[in-house]
Amino acid sequence: MPFLEALDALPANDPARTELFYQWLRRDWRALFSELREHRPVMTLPPFTVLARWSDVVDTLSRNETFRVPYAPHMDDSVGPFMLARDGAVENWRDKSVMRAILRWEDVPAIRALAAVTAAEALAAVPPPTVDVVQTVSRLVPLRVVQQSFGFPGPDDKHMLRWSWATQADMFHNPTNDRSLLDACNAAGAEMRTWIRSFLVEREPWSDAQGEDSVSRLLRMTAGSLSGLDTEQVVSNICGLLVGAIETTSQAIVNATEQILLRHDVTVRAIEAARSSDTAAFDAIVWEALRFNPMTTFVARVAAERAVLAPGSPHETTVAAGSVIAVGIGSAMFDPGVFPEPNEFRVRRRTSYLHTGFGPHECLGQFVAYAIIPETIRQILLLPGIRLIEGDAGHIDMAGGPFAEHFVIGHGAGA
């Protein structure tokens, strides 16, 4: 138990315990969580409590009235009161229902086709011997889906990508409440809402909004008094179409692609599947690859009241109201009770994945992600001679931030 031995050598309230946790998380998160699952499935550190086992993770994520999302301080001043930041509130119940009605399941084939064309054209424009996945396709594809399928075109690509980065960096990756990130998020949200308000004026009367994109549907529904939303609530929900779409999708594309290319046998199998018409077989490889390096290893929740974690288990733990819980979704996907032989690459495990969350706050656009993430990776793997390149240049480059900024891979002659 190398991590726990080092941890227990430090005083209980020493901030160094938290820094040690982050060091191990960055160094080898799978080994860290394996140790926690076996020996300390609920671990309390000064700023938060970590959950490592599947059963405790899904239990906590299921109890959204007790363990609530912490996003409101990062969202309200940016995009306005938004369903993702609410539990047990009308915004969550009403807005989620409305957005599900306009994000239709039957749109998926067209969304996947858009992803295929966008990725293929972008990749074809980059000559060998290398291509930067982030700068070429992983952000571009979800951006085009937001603009064309969702119907939120924005002023231009540059603004949309900046709004996306600033809002996601603060809302989902700012546990220390860094003021610079918060200010950038609020500024991006203000710009976004100003643009959307003008865009909506141009679309009046909303009852005549043309198109089968999500925004057009929302406008027609609202004009018919069917959504229950006022104008500012419409604006906030259109913001949400961008906020949750680009950076998480880009990270998933990058991480899964790398994990496939790290394993020769998987690469061969994936390329063969990419060339076939059986998208389900290819997609299964992608979701398993993403398990080995998910978009995030844990999500945060805050106890709304004094509550019990892992109730009824030998490691049952009571936490006070206001306690922050680091819910280990990455660890849960390596729990051998749910994932037999968890360190083995085995496909067809999709029903147990937590890539899009679990419970009441599972990603609203999960089926869109299920289309564009694997399709973009499929187009990448169709490049002749696709391969990792040696050295640091071939690693995912986060550039010191929360998201992948570069991922350079080889293609063409020399494979």
N, C-alpha and C positions, 0 to 999 in steps of 0.2 A: 504494500500500500504506500508507494512512494509519495504521492500527493498528500494523502491524509496524514502521514507521519510528519511531513514538513508543515502542514497546516496546524496540526495539534501541538507543534512545538512553539507556536506563537500564542500570546495571550488572547483570550476570547474576544475582546473588543478592539484588537489591534487592526488598524486599517491595512496593514501589510497582508492580512489574510485575504482581503479582497484582491489586492494586486497580485498575490500568488495565484489566485483562481484565474485571473485574466491571463497571466503568463502561461499557465498550463492550457487554458482554452485556446490561445493562439498557437501554442506549440504542437499539441496533439489532442484535440477536443474529444476524439473517439476514445482514446485511452483514459482520459480524465473521467468521462461519463461512465465508462465501463467500471471503473473503480467505485464511483459513487453509487451506481445501481446495485452493486454487490454489497457494499459495506456501509453506505450512508445515503440512502435514497432521498432523504430530506436533509438538506444541509443548510444551516443558518450562518450567514455572514453578516457583518455590521449593516450593510445597506439593503440586503435582500435575502430571501430564502430560496434555495435552488431545489427543484423537483427533477428527479432523474428517471423514474420508472413510468412505463406506459400507463398503468392503471391510475396512478396519481396525477399524471399529466391530463388525461382525458377527463378525469373526475373534476379537476379544477377548472378546465376550460368549459365544462358543461354547466358549472354553477356561476353563470354570469351575473346574477343578482348579488352574490356574495363576493366573487372575485371579479372586479370590474376593470375595464380597459382604462389606461392612464392618458388617453390622447387629448382630452378636452382642452387643457391649457395650451396645447400646441396647435390645435385646430380652430378653436372658436374665433380667435382674432385674425386668422388667415382666410379660411374658407367659410366661416360662419358655423353656427350650430349644425353638426353633421352626424348622421346616424352611426358612423363608425366610432364616434366618441361617446356614445350614449348607451346605457343599459337601463332597462325598465322605464323607457321614456317613449313618448309618442313619436319622436323623430325616428327612433330605431324601428318601431313597429310599422309606421306608415311609410316612411321613405324606402325601407327595404322592400316592402311589398310593391311599391310603385316601380322601383328600379328593376325588380325581377320581371315585371310585366313588360318593360320595354327592352330588356336584354334577353332576347328570345332564343330558345334552344335551337330553333330551326335556322338561325343565322349562322350557326357554327360552320357548315360547309363553305359558305361564302367567305367567312373570316379566315378559314384555313387556306382557301385559294388565294386570298389577298396576301397572306403571309408568304405563301410559296412564290408568288410572282415578285413581290417586293424583295425578298431575300435573294432569289435567283438573279434578278437584274442587278442588284447591288454587288453581289459576289462576282458576277461576270465582268464587271467594270474594273476589278482589281487584278492586275496581271501577277503571275508568279514572280518570285518564289514565296512570298508571304502575304498574309491578310490579317488585319487587326479586327477581330470579331466584334469588339465593342464599338469601334469607330465606324465599322461598315454596316453591321446588321442588327446586333442585339438590342440597340436602342431604336433603330430606324423602324423595325417591323412593328413593335407595339405602338410607336408614334403614329404610323400610318393607320393602324386599327382604330386608335382614338380619333384621328382626323376623319377617316372615311366611313368606318363601320359605326362608330359611336356618334359621329356627326358634330364633333367639336374641333373645327379646323384650326382655330387660333390664328394669330397674326402671321406667324411663320414658324419654321422648325426651331430656330434658335430660341425664340421666346418660350415655346412649348417645353423644350428640353430643360431650359433654365428653371421654369416654374416647377417642373416635375422633380428635378434634383433638389431644389431648395425645400420644397414641401416634404418630400420623403426623408431627407436627411434630418430634419428637425422632428417631424411627427413620429418617426419610427426608430431613429438612431441617435437620440440626444438624451441619454439617461441622466447626464450631469447637468442638464438645462443650460448648456452653453448659450450665452446671450447672443452671440454673433449668428449662430444657426437659427435661433428663434426670430431674430430681427429679419434675417433673409427670408425665412418662411412667411412671415407676416407681409413683407414687401411683395413677395411673389403672389401671395393670395390676393392682396389689394389690386395688383395689376391684372391678375386673372379675372377677378370679379368685375372690374371696370370694363374690360374687353367684352366679357360675356353679356353684360347689361346692354352695351351698344349692339352687339350681335343679335340679341333678342328683340330689340326695337326694330331692327331691319327685317325680322321674320314676322312682324305683325301683318295681318291678324293671325294669331297662332292656330286658329281653327283651319286655316288654309295652308299650313306648313306642309310642303311637299317632301316626299322621300320616306324611305323605310329605315333610315338610320335611327339610332336610339333617341337622339335629341328631338328629331322631328316627331317621333311618336310621343315623347314627353310633352311637347308643346300642344299637340292635338288633344291629348288626354287632359291636360290642365285647362285648356280652353273650354272643354266640355264639362268642367267641374267634377272630373272623375279622379284626379290625383290628390286633392285636398291640400295642394301646395300653393303658397303665394309666390310672387315673383322672386323674392330673395331666396326662398327655399328652392326654387327651380335653379337659380344661379348656383347655390351651394352644391346641389346634386350634380350639376354639370361639371363643376370643379372636381368632384369626386371621381368622375370618369377618367380624368388625367392622373390625379394624385396616386391612385392605387395601381396604375397600369405599367409604367415604363421601367423604373429602376429595378423593381422586384423581378419583372419578367426578364430584363437584361441579365441580371445576376444569375437567374436560373439557367438561361441559355449558356452563359459562359461556364458556370460550374459543372453542368452536366456534360457539356462538350469535352471539357478537360478530363473528367473522370472516365469517359468513354475512351479517349485517346491514350490515357495512361495504361490501359489494359489491352494488349495486342489481340487476344482472343475476342474480347468484346468489340474492339474496333472492326475486326473482320466480320463479325456477326452483324454489327450495326450497319456497316456499309452494304452488306448483302440485303438486309431488311429495307434499307433506304431505297434500294433500286427496285424493290418489289412493290406491288400494289397493296400489300397488307400493312396498312398504317398502324393497326393495333399492335402488331408484333414489334414494329419499330418503336412505337410510343412506350411500350412496356420496358424496353431497354433504357429509354431516357429517364423514366421515373425512378428506376432502380439506381441509375447512375447519380441522379440528384440526391438520393438518400445519403450517399457517401460524402457529399458536400452541399448541404441544403442552403437555401437562400439565407436562413438564419438558424442558429442552434437553439435559441429560446425566444419566447415572447413574454412580455411583462403583464402582470395583473396586479391590482391593488385590493387588499381586503377592505370591504366596505364596513365591516364589523368584526368583532372578535370571532374567529373562525378556526375550524380544524382542518388541517391538511392530512391526506391519507387516512381518513377516518376508519377505525376498526382494525387497522394494521399494527404490527409491532412497532412501526416507526411513526405512528400517529403524532402529530405536532400541532399545538395550538399557537396561533399567531394573533397579535393585537390588531385592532382596527388601524388602517393606514399602512400596514406592512406590505412591502413590495415582494411579489413572488416572481421569480425567474422560472418560467414553465419550460422545461427542457424538451421541446419537440424533436430536436435532433437526437437527443439521447433516447427518447421513446422509440424512435424508428430503428434502434439497435437493441431493444429489449428482447432477449431470446425467447421470452414467453409468448411474444407475438410474431417475432421474426426469427424463425429457426435458423441456426447457423448465421447469425447476423453479419459476420464479417465476410461471408461469401456473397458474390454477385449473383443474385437469382432474380429472374424476371417474373412478371405476373404477380406482383405483390401490391398492386395499385390500391386495392380497397383498404389497405392498412396504412397508407402513407398520410403524412400530416403536412405535406408541402403547401397546402392552401389553408392550413389551420384546422380547427375542429370546434364543433359546437355552434352556438348562436352567432359567433363572429367569424365563422368560416368565410373565406373570400367570396364575395358576391359574384365576381366574374370568373369563378374557378373554371367553368367549362370553356371560357374564352382562352384561359391560360392553357388548358388541356389541348387546345388546338394550335396556338401560335408558338408555344415553346418547342414541342417536338418537331413541328413543320420547319421552323427556322433551322434547327439542328440538322434535320434531314437534308436541307439544301446545302448546309456546310459540308456534310459528309459526302455529298455527291461531287464535290470538287476532286478532280484527279490528284492522286498522290497526297491526300490529306494526311497531316502528321504533326506531332509536337516538334518544336525546334529545341535544340539543346541550349543549356545555360539559362541565366536569369531572364533573358529576353523572352523566353518561352513560357514564363510563369504568369499567372494572373496578377496584374498590377493594380492594386487598390489606390495607389498614389497618396497613401496616408489618410484616405477618406473612408466612407462607409460603403462605397460601391466600386465595382470593377470599372477601371477607366481604360485599360488596355489588356488585350489578350491576343498575342501575335502567334499565329500557327503557320506551318508551311504547307504549300500545295504546288502541284505541277511536277516537273522533272526533278529527279533526285530522291524520290521516295525509296 
